[in-house]
């Protein structure tokens, strides 16, 4: 069995898709909210929201641009990626993103 870097998420987009044009194509970026529920030690049901940054390239970016908007419920399959950059003040910043390989529109 080959182990892969694979992420599957179901959630709602938190903002409008941002499109970046490059010489060889385009990139779509959007945040995705997923919710989890658990019962705390006081017996209360708690909802916990996690935010994930999604990126898609090429044809998938075009699909995101055309069909995905704020609040859209989607399911994605992709892989976890990490990158770093230096901001304007010279500080190193780290970003965790999910590079989308498949998308399914739920609603």
ROSE-4610 file (N, C-alpha, C; in Angstrom, 1 decimal, always signed):
// ROSE-4610
residu = [X/X/X/X/X/X/X/X/X/X/X/X/X/X/X/X/X/X/X/X/X/X/X/X/X/X/X/X/X/X/X/X/X/X/X/X/X/X/X/X/X/X/X/X/X/X/X/X/X/X/X/X/X/X/X/X/X/X/X/X/X/X/X/X/X/X/X/X/X/X/X/X/X/X/X/X/X/X/X/X/X/X/X/X/X/X/X/X/X/X/X/X/X/X/X/X/X/X/X/X/X/X/X/X/X/X/X/X/X/X/X/X/X/X/X/X/X/X/X/X/X/X/X/X/X/X/X/X/X/X/X/X/X/X/X/X/X/X/X/X/X/X/X/X/X/X/X/X/X/X/X/X/X/X/X/X/X/X/X/X/X/X/X/X/X/X/X/X/X/X/X/X/X/X/X/X/X/X/X/X/X/X/X/X/X/X/X/X/X/X/X/X/X/X/X/X/X/X/X/X/X/X/X/X/X/X/X/X/X/X/X/X/X/X/X/X/X/X/X/X/X/X/X/X/X/X/X/X/X/X/X/X/X/X/X/X/X/X/X/X/X/X/X/X/X/X/X/X/X/X/X/X/X/X/X/X/X/X/X/X/X/X/X/X/X/X/X/X/X/X/X/X/X/X/X/X/X/X/X/X/X/X/X/X/X/X/X/X/X/X/X/X/X/X/X/X/X/X/X/X/X/X/X/X/X/X/X/X/X/X/X/X/X/X/X/X/X/X/X/X/X]
num = [1/1/1/2/2/2/3/3/3/4/4/4/5/5/5/6/6/6/7/7/7/8/8/8/9/9/9/10/10/10/11/11/11/12/12/12/13/13/13/14/14/14/15/15/15/16/16/16/17/17/17/18/18/18/19/19/19/20/20/20/21/21/21/22/22/22/23/23/23/24/24/24/25/25/25/26/26/26/27/27/27/28/28/28/29/29/29/30/30/30/31/31/31/32/32/32/33/33/33/34/34/34/35/35/35/36/36/36/37/37/37/38/38/38/39/39/39/40/40/40/41/41/41/42/42/42/43/43/43/44/44/44/45/45/45/46/46/46/47/47/47/48/48/48/49/49/49/50/50/50/51/51/51/52/52/52/53/53/53/54/54/54/55/55/55/56/56/56/57/57/57/58/58/58/59/59/59/60/60/60/61/61/61/62/62/62/63/63/63/64/64/64/65/65/65/66/66/66/67/67/67/68/68/68/69/69/69/70/70/70/71/71/71/72/72/72/73/73/73/74/74/74/75/75/75/76/76/76/77/77/77/78/78/78/79/79/79/80/80/80/81/81/81/82/82/82/83/83/83/84/84/84/85/85/85/86/86/86/87/87/87/88/88/88/89/89/89/90/90/90/91/91/91/92/92/92/93/93/93/94/94/94/95/95/95/96/96/96/97/97/97/98/98/98/99/99/99/100/100/100/101/101/101/102/102/102/103/103/103/104/104/104/105/105/105/106/106/106/107/107/107]
x = [+0.8/+0.0/+0.9/+0.6/+1.3/+0.6/+1.3/+0.8/+0.8/-0.3/-0.4/-0.8/-0.5/-0.9/-2.3/-3.3/-4.7/-5.6/-6.3/-7.3/-8.6/-9.7/-11.1/-11.8/-12.5/-13.2/-14.6/-15.6/-16.9/-17.1/-17.5/-17.8/-18.4/-18.4/-18.9/-17.8/-17.8/-16.8/-17.1/-16.0/-16.1/-16.0/-15.7/-15.5/-15.6/-15.6/-15.6/-14.2/-14.2/-12.9/-12.0/-10.8/-9.8/-9.0/-8.9/-8.3/-7.0/-5.9/-4.6/-4.2/-3.9/-3.5/-2.0/-1.5/-0.1/+0.1/+1.4/+1.7/+1.2/+1.2/+0.8/-0.5/-1.4/-2.7/-3.2/-4.0/-4.6/-4.6/-4.8/-4.9/-6.1/-6.9/-8.0/-7.7/-8.1/-7.9/-9.2/-9.5/-10.8/-10.6/-11.3/-11.3/-12.5/-12.4/-13.4/-13.6/-14.8/-15.2/-15.7/-15.2/-15.7/-16.1/-17.2/-17.6/-17.5/-17.2/-17.1/-17.9/-18.5/-19.3/-18.8/-18.8/-18.5/-19.2/-19.2/-19.8/-18.7/-18.8/-17.7/-18.0/-17.1/-17.2/-18.4/-19.1/-20.3/-21.5/-21.3/-22.4/-23.1/-22.4/-23.0/-22.4/-23.3/-22.9/-22.2/-20.9/-20.1/-19.8/-20.0/-19.7/-18.3/-17.4/-16.1/-15.9/-15.5/-15.3/-13.8/-13.4/-12.0/-12.0/-11.0/-10.9/-9.7/-9.9/-8.9/-8.7/-7.5/-7.2/-7.1/-7.9/-7.8/-7.2/-6.4/-5.9/-6.2/-6.5/-6.7/-6.1/-5.6/-4.9/-5.5/-5.3/-5.7/-7.2/-7.7/-9.1/-9.9/-9.3/-10.1/-10.2/-9.2/-9.4/-10.5/-10.6/-11.7/-13.1/-13.2/-14.4/-14.7/-13.7/-14.0/-14.4/-13.8/-14.2/-15.6/-16.0/-17.4/-18.5/-18.2/-19.3/-19.3/-18.2/-18.1/-18.2/-19.0/-19.2/-19.2/-19.2/-19.3/-20.5/-20.3/-21.4/-21.7/-21.1/-21.3/-20.8/-21.7/-21.3/-20.6/-19.4/-18.6/-17.9/-17.5/-16.6/-15.4/-14.2/-13.0/-12.1/-11.3/-10.2/-8.9/-7.9/-6.7/-5.5/-4.5/-3.3/-2.8/-2.3/-1.8/-0.5/-0.4/+0.9/+1.3/+2.6/+3.1/+4.1/+4.1/+5.0/+5.3/+6.4/+6.8/+7.2/+7.1/+7.5/+8.0/+8.6/+9.0/+8.0/+7.4/+6.5/+7.3/+6.5/+7.1/+8.0/+7.8/+8.7/+9.9/+10.0/+11.1/+10.9/+9.7/+9.3/+9.0/+9.5/+9.1/+7.7/+6.9/+5.5/+5.3/+4.5/+4.3/+2.8/+2.5/+1.1/+0.9/-0.2/-0.7/-1.9/-1.9/-3.0/-3.3/-4.5/-4.9/-5.0/-4.2/-4.2/-5.3/-6.3/-7.5/-7.2/-7.6/-7.5/-8.8/-9.9/-11.2/-12.2/-13.3/-14.3/-15.7/-16.6/-18.0/-18.9/-19.8/-20.7/-21.8/-22.1/-23.2/-24.5/-24.5/-25.7/-25.5]
y = [-1.2/+0.0/+1.2/+2.2/+3.4/+4.5/+5.1/+6.2/+7.5/+8.2/+9.5/+10.6/+11.8/+13.0/+13.3/+13.0/+13.2/+13.8/+14.8/+15.5/+15.5/+15.2/+15.3/+16.1/+17.2/+18.1/+18.4/+18.6/+19.1/+20.4/+21.4/+22.7/+23.7/+25.0/+26.1/+27.1/+27.7/+28.8/+30.0/+30.7/+31.8/+33.2/+33.2/+34.5/+34.2/+35.2/+35.1/+34.6/+33.8/+33.3/+34.4/+34.3/+35.3/+34.6/+35.3/+34.8/+35.5/+34.8/+35.4/+34.8/+35.7/+35.3/+35.2/+34.2/+34.0/+33.8/+33.8/+33.6/+32.3/+31.3/+30.0/+29.5/+30.4/+30.0/+30.9/+30.3/+31.0/+30.2/+30.9/+30.3/+30.8/+29.9/+30.4/+30.1/+31.0/+30.9/+31.2/+30.4/+30.6/+29.9/+30.4/+29.7/+28.8/+27.8/+26.8/+26.5/+26.6/+26.4/+25.0/+24.2/+22.9/+23.0/+22.2/+22.2/+20.9/+20.8/+19.6/+19.9/+18.8/+18.9/+18.0/+18.4/+17.5/+18.0/+17.1/+17.4/+17.7/+18.9/+19.3/+18.6/+18.9/+18.2/+18.6/+19.8/+20.2/+19.6/+18.7/+18.1/+18.9/+20.0/+20.9/+20.6/+20.7/+20.4/+21.7/+21.5/+22.6/+22.4/+23.5/+23.5/+24.2/+23.5/+24.1/+24.2/+25.4/+25.7/+25.8/+25.1/+25.2/+25.8/+26.7/+27.4/+26.8/+26.5/+25.9/+26.8/+27.0/+27.8/+26.8/+27.0/+26.2/+26.9/+26.2/+26.7/+25.7/+26.3/+25.4/+26.1/+25.3/+25.8/+25.3/+26.1/+25.6/+25.5/+24.4/+24.1/+24.2/+23.7/+23.7/+25.2/+26.0/+27.4/+28.1/+27.7/+28.2/+27.8/+26.5/+26.0/+26.8/+27.0/+27.8/+29.2/+29.8/+31.2/+31.3/+30.3/+30.3/+29.8/+28.8/+28.2/+28.4/+28.8/+28.9/+30.3/+30.6/+31.9/+31.8/+32.9/+32.9/+32.1/+31.2/+30.4/+29.1/+28.9/+27.7/+26.4/+25.4/+24.1/+23.3/+22.9/+22.0/+20.9/+19.9/+18.9/+18.9/+18.8/+18.8/+17.6/+17.2/+16.3/+16.9/+16.8/+17.5/+17.0/+17.8/+17.4/+18.6/+18.4/+19.4/+19.9/+21.2/+21.8/+22.9/+23.1/+24.2/+25.0/+26.3/+27.2/+28.4/+29.0/+30.2/+31.3/+32.5/+33.7/+34.8/+35.8/+36.9/+38.1/+38.6/+39.8/+41.1/+42.2/+43.5/+44.0/+43.5/+43.9/+42.9/+41.9/+41.0/+39.8/+39.6/+38.5/+37.3/+36.1/+34.9/+34.4/+34.1/+33.7/+32.3/+31.5/+30.2/+30.0/+29.3/+29.1/+27.6/+27.1/+25.8/+25.9/+25.2/+25.3/+23.9/+23.7/+22.5/+22.7/+22.0/+22.1/+21.2/+21.8/+21.0/+20.2/+18.9/+18.1/+17.7/+17.7/+17.4/+18.3/+18.7/+19.5/+19.0/+19.0/+18.6/+19.7/+20.2/+21.2/+20.5/+20.8/+20.2/+20.9/+22.2/+23.0/+24.2]
z = [+0.0/+0.0/+0.0/-0.9/-0.9/-0.1/+0.8/+1.6/+0.9/+0.9/+0.2/+1.2/+0.8/+1.5/+0.9/+1.7/+1.2/+2.3/+1.8/+2.7/+2.0/+2.8/+2.3/+3.3/+2.8/+3.7/+3.1/+4.0/+3.6/+4.4/+3.7/+4.5/+3.6/+4.2/+3.5/+3.3/+2.1/+1.9/+2.7/+3.1/+4.0/+3.4/+2.1/+1.4/-0.1/-0.9/-2.3/-2.7/-3.8/-4.4/-4.9/-4.5/-5.1/-6.2/-7.3/-8.5/-8.7/-9.0/-9.3/-10.7/-11.6/-13.0/-13.0/-13.7/-13.9/-15.4/-15.9/-17.3/-17.8/-17.0/-17.5/-16.9/-16.4/-15.9/-14.8/-14.0/-12.9/-11.6/-10.5/-9.1/-8.5/-7.8/-7.0/-5.6/-4.7/-3.3/-2.6/-1.6/-0.8/+0.6/+1.6/+2.9/+3.0/+3.7/+3.9/+5.4/+5.9/+7.3/+7.4/+8.4/+8.8/+10.2/+10.6/+11.9/+12.5/+13.8/+14.6/+15.9/+16.4/+17.6/+18.7/+19.9/+21.0/+22.3/+23.3/+24.6/+25.5/+26.2/+27.1/+28.5/+29.4/+30.7/+31.5/+31.2/+31.8/+31.1/+30.1/+29.4/+28.3/+28.0/+27.0/+25.6/+24.6/+23.2/+22.7/+22.2/+21.7/+20.3/+19.5/+18.1/+17.9/+17.2/+17.0/+15.5/+15.1/+13.6/+13.4/+12.3/+11.9/+10.5/+10.2/+8.9/+8.2/+6.9/+6.0/+4.8/+4.4/+3.2/+2.0/+1.0/-0.2/-1.4/-2.2/-3.4/-4.6/-5.7/-6.9/-8.1/-9.0/-10.2/-11.5/-12.6/-13.9/-14.0/-14.6/-14.8/-13.5/-12.5/-11.2/-10.7/-10.9/-10.6/-11.4/-12.6/-13.5/-12.9/-12.5/-11.9/-10.6/-9.8/-8.6/-8.9/-9.9/-10.3/-10.7/-11.5/-12.1/-11.2/-10.3/-9.6/-8.0/-7.5/-6.0/-5.6/-4.6/-4.0/-2.5/-1.8/-0.3/+0.2/+1.1/+1.7/+1.0/-0.2/-1.0/-0.2/-0.2/+0.5/-0.6/-0.3/-1.2/-0.4/-1.2/-0.7/-1.6/-0.9/-1.7/-1.3/-2.2/-2.0/-2.5/-1.7/-2.1/-1.2/-1.2/-0.3/+0.5/+1.6/+2.6/+2.1/+2.0/+1.6/+2.6/+2.7/+3.5/+2.7/+3.0/+2.4/+3.3/+3.0/+3.9/+3.0/+3.5/+2.8/+3.8/+3.3/+4.1/+3.9/+5.0/+4.8/+4.6/+4.5/+4.2/+5.3/+6.6/+7.7/+7.9/+7.0/+7.0/+7.9/+8.4/+9.3/+8.4/+8.8/+8.1/+8.5/+7.5/+7.8/+7.2/+7.8/+7.4/+7.1/+6.0/+5.6/+5.4/+5.9/+5.6/+4.7/+3.5/+2.6/+2.1/+1.6/+0.9/-0.6/-1.3/-2.8/-3.3/-3.8/-4.3/-5.5/-5.5/-6.7/-7.3/-6.4/-6.8/-6.0/-6.7/-5.9/-6.3/-5.4/-5.6/-5.0/-5.8/-5.3/-4.6/-3.4/-2.6/-2.8/-2.6/-2.7/-3.6]
